[in-house]
C-alpha cells in the first residue's frame, strides 16, 4: 500500500469520525447517570432520570438530553422535558476555565404538582418550583464559591422554549391551575436589529363555581446580558368574575445577580429601570374602572429588598378621578411605605401629602378616622376610614403616630 493511499484512508477516517461526532454520539448510561444522581443529591427528596444523552462535538459542542424526568416527593411535584439542548462555546470555555453556556433549548416541558395551599388566596405558593430549581445551578453558577470548569457559567445568547405547560392541583378544594406557553424566544446577537425577547402564556384557574383565564404577552429588546430596552407587557382576561385589560411599558430595565451575606447567602436580583408606565382597566361597563401608575426611575431588589420610585404618579377613576405625584420608598424589613411630595412637569396631579403607611396591615388594624386607608376591596382601589371585613381586603394603613420615623 502506497504512502499516498495510507494518508488518504487516514484522512477519510478522520472526516467520517468528525462527521459522526458533530452530528452526535449516544453516551452510555454509566457515563452520565452518576453525574445526574450527584446533581439530584443537591436537592433533598429529588430524583432524576433520563432516557438518552447525546453529545455533539464542534467549536460549539452540544449536550442533548431526551426524556428528562425529575420528581420531588415531599411536594408531590414532577417535571418532564421531552428534549433539553445545551450548547457551549468551546474556545471561551477553555480560555476562561469555565463551561460557557450560550444556547438553551427546551421542547415539550410539563410540570405537575399537588398542593394543600389555597391557590386563590396565595397563588404564589402554587407556582411550580422544579423548573426554577433546574435553572438555578445554571443561572447562578457564577455565584458559587466552589465553581469548577464543569459548573456552567450563564452566557446565554439564545433561549427557545416550545410547548411548556404546568399544572397545580388542590384535590381537597377542587382547585386546578393550568399555565401554558406555546413558545418563548430570546436572542442576543451582534446588533439590536436581531435581538428579541418574546413570551406569550395563558393561565387558567378553575374551582367550584369559578373559572379565571388570563392571557399575557411580553416582548423586549435585549441590548446586553440582563439589560433590556423597550419592554412591553399586555394582559387580557377574566379574574374574580371581572373582565380586565392591563398593560405596562418601560424604556429600559437592568438586572444584576448578587449574593447575600457577603457572597455566602442566597442569590439576590437587583433591579434598576427608567420611565415605567402601567395601566389597568376593569371593563364592567357602564361603571368602568381605570387606573395608571408611572415612575421616571425605579430601583430595588428581590426577594424582600428595599424599593424606591422617583417622580411617580398615581391616577385612578372610580366615582371621582384623583391623581397624585410623589416619591416612594418601600422598607420590607418594617413593612412600611414612605411617601414624599414631588411635582412633575406637565402633570395635573397634586403633590401627595408626606406620610408613612404600613403595608398590608390587614382588616380591623390601624384604621384611623382622621386619615383614610387605601385598600383593594371588592375588586378595586378604595379610600375609606371605616373598618373593612375580613374578606377581599388588602389595606395600606397610616401609622398610628405621625411622630414615628419614615
N, C-alpha and C positions, 0 to 999 in steps of 0.2 A: 504494500500500500504506500503510495507516494505521500510525501510530506504535505503537499497541497491538499490532497484528499482528506488527510487527517485533520488539518486545520478547518476544512470545510465542514466535516462532520461535527467537530467541536463547536464551531460557530452555530451550526443548526441546532445542536443540543441546547446551547445557551439561549438561543432565540425561543425555542419551544419552552424551556424552563421559565424564562422571563414572561412569556405569554400566559403560562399556567398560573404563575404567582400573581400577576397583575389582575387576572380575572377571578382569582380567589382559590384558596385551598382550605378544605374542611379540616379543622383541627380535631384530633382525637379527644374524647371526653376527659381522659385522665390528665390532659394538659390544662384545660380551662376550668374544670369543675372545682378543684381545690381553691382557685382564685375566687370563684363565685361564692364558695362557702365562707371564705375569710371575710369577704365583703358583707355577707349576711350576719356574721358574728358581731359586727359593729352595731347592730340593731337588735336588742333583746326581743325574742319572740318572733323573729322574721326568718322565713325560709325562702330560698331562691333556687330556681332550676331553669334550664333552657333546653330546647330540642337540638339546636345546632349552632356552632360558632364557625364563621368563615373569616379568614384573613386574606386581604389582597395587598400585595406589596408593590409600591412605586415610590415616587418622590413625595406622594401624599397617601400613605398607607391607610387602609380602611379596615375596621372591625365590624362584622355584621353578625348580630345575634338574633336568631329566629326562635319564636315561641318562648319568650322570656316570661316566667311566672314567678310572682312574688306574693307571699302570704304573710299576714301579720295576725297571728292567732288571738292575742289578747283583745284586739279591736275588731276581730272578725272581718278583716279587710283583705282583699286580694286585688292584684294588679296583673293584667296580661297585656303583653305587647307582641303583636304579630312580627314586626321587624324593627330592630334598633340598629341604626347605621351611624358609626362614629368614624370620622375621617380626621387624620392628624397631618401636621406639617413636619416631615422628616428632618429637613435641614434645620429649621428653627428648634426642633426638639433636641437635636444634637448640640447645637451651639448654646442653648440656654440650660441644658441639663434637666429639662422637664418636658414631658409629653405635651405638645401644644395642640389642643383640640380645636379644630377650625370649623367643622361641619357636623351637625347632628340632624339625623332624620328619624322620624317616628311614624310608623304606619300601623293602624288598627290597634289603638290603645283602649283598653276597657278596665275601669276601676270600679269595684263594688264593695260596699261595706254595710254592716248593720250597726245601729246605734240605739242607745237609750235616751239620748238627748232630744229635747223638744226642738225640732228643726224650724218651727215657726217662731219660737221665742229667741233661740240662739242659733241662727243659721250658720255662723262661722264654726260652731262646734260640729257641724255636719258636713264640712268640706272634706274631700279626700286628702289623705296625708302621705300615702305611699308615693305618688308621683313627685312630691316635693322632697321626700326622703331620698329618692333615687337621684334627683337633680342636685341635691345639696353637696355631696362629695365632689361633684364636678364644678359647680358654680363657686364653691368656697374652698376649693383645693388649694388655692394660692394663699389662703389664710392659715393653713395648717402648719404648725411649727415643725413637724417632722416630715414634711413633704419630701418625696423622693422622685426619681426620674419616672417611676411608674404611676405616680399620682397625677392625673391630668390637670393642666392649667387651662382655665377658661379663656379661650381666644377665639370664640365662635364668630365666624363671619357669615354663616348661613345656617338657618334653622328651619326645618319644614316638618309640620305635623299634619298627617292625613287621618281623618276619621278617629277622633278621640271622643270618648264618652265615659262619664262616671255616673254611678247610681248609688244613692244612700237610702236605706230603708229603716224605718222605726216600726216594727210589727205591732207593738203594743198600742201605739197611737195611730196606726194605719197611715203613716206618712211616707211619701215617696218623693225623692229629689232626683231629677234626671237632668244632667248637663251634657251638651253635645257641641263639639267643634268639628265642622266639616273640613276646614283647612286653616292652618296658621302658618304664615311665611315671614321670615326675617332674613334680609340680605344687607350686608355691609360691604360694599365694593369700593372701588377706587374713586368713584365720582358720586356726587349726590344724586345724579340722574338715575343711577342704577340701584340706589339704596331704597329699601322699603320695609315696613312692618305692617302687616295686615292680619287681623284676627277677627273672626266672627263666631259667636256662640249663642246658644239658646239654653235657657234654664226653665224647667217645668217643675212645679211643686204641687203635689196632689195630697189631699187629706179629705176626710169625710165632709162633704158639702163645700169643698174648696178646690179651685184649680187656678194657680198663678202661672203665668207664662211671660217671660221677658226675653227679648232678643237684643243683643248688644253687638255693635260693630265698632272696631277700633283700628285706627291707622296712624302712622307717624313716619318721619324720615330720620333714620339713624345717621348721624354725622361722625360718630366715633363710638367705640365700645361704651355702653351705658350712658350715652349722650344723644338726646333726641330733639328734633325740632318739628314744628307744625303738627302737633298732636291733635287728634280729633276723635271724640267718642260720641256715639249716638245710641240711645236706648229707647225702646218702644215695647209696650206690652200692658198686661193687666196684673195688678198686685193688690191684695186685700180688697177685692171687688171693684177697685177703681182703675180706669184706664190712664196710663201715664205716658208722657213723652219727655225725654230729657236729653241734654247734650252738654258736652264740655270740650273746651279748646284751650290750648296753651302754646305759646310761641316756642319755648324751649324747656327742657327738663333734663337734669343731670343727676345720675345716681352714683353712689360710691359705697363700696363694701368696706366695713371696718370690723374690728373685733373688740368686744368689751373687756374690761379689766386689764388694760394694758397688753392686749394681744393674747389673753388666755381664756377669755369668756366666749359667749355665744356671738355669732355674726350679727352685725347691725347694718342697716341700709340708711345712708344719709341721702337726703333729697333736697335739691335746690332747683327753683324754676322761676319763670317770669311770665307775666301777662296771662294769668289764668282767668277764663270766663266760663261760668256754668249757668245752666238754665233748666228749670223743671216746670212741667205743667201737668195738672190733673184735669183731664178732658171731660169731666162730668157736666157738660153744658145743661142749662144756661149758667150755672154757678161755677164757671171755670176759675181755677186757681192757678196762679203763676208766681214764680219766684226766681231770682237771679242773684248770683254771688260772683264777685270778681276780685282779683288782687294783682297788683303790679309785680310784687315779688313774694316768694314763699320759700321757707327753708324749715327742715325738720328731719325726723328720722323714725324708723320702725325697727323693732317694736318699742312702744312706750317711751319715745323720745320727745323732748320739747319741740314745739312748733311755733313759728312766727309768720304772720301775714301782714304785709305793709301796704298802705294805700288800698285798703279793701272797701268794698261797697256791697251792701245787702239791700235788696229790694224785694218786696213781696206784695201781692194783692189778695185780699180777702176782706170783703166789706169795705175797707178803706186801704188805699195804696200808701205804703210807707217806705222810706229809703233812708239809710244811714251810711256815713263814711267813717272809717276807724282804722286803727292798727290793733292787731290781736296777737296775744301771746298765750300759748297753752302750756301749763305746767303739769305734766302727767303724775309726778310724784305727789302733788297736792290735789289733783283732780280739779284744778281751777283754770278759768279763762279770764285774763286781764285785758280790758278794752280801754283804749285811749282815743280821744277825738283827733280827727285829721280832716283836711279839706282836699278835694280832688278837683283839679281844673276841668271845667265843663260839666261837672256833675251837679244835679239838682238835689242830691241827698244832703241831709242835715248831719253835721258832726255829732257823733254819738257821745252820750254822757260818759265820763270816766267812771269805770266800775269794775268790780271783780265778781265773777259768778262761779258757782260750784257746778261741775259737770255731772249730769245725771244724778242729781241728789235724790230723786225718787219722789213718788207721790207722798203727800202729807208732811214733807220735810222742808223746813226753812221757808215756808210760804209767808210772805210779808204783805201787809195791807197797804204800805206806803210805796212799794215798788213792785211792778209786775214781774212775774216769772215768765220765761219763754218755754214753750212746750211744743212737742209734737204729739197731738192729741186728735183722735177721730180722723186720722188721715191727712192732717195739715198742720201748719205752723200756727200757734195761738199765743196771744198775750192775755194775762189774767192775774188776778190777786186771790182767787178762790182755790181752795184745795181741790186737786184732781183725784179721780178714782184710781184704783189700783190697776186698771186695765187700759191698755192703749195709750200710756202716757210716758213721755221721755222729757225730762224737765231740766232747765238751766235756772238755778235759783240765785238771787243776790245774797251775798253774805249777810249774816245777821248783824254784824257790826261793821260800819264803814271804816272804822279805825284799823281793821286788820290789814296787813300789808298785802300788796299785789304780788 
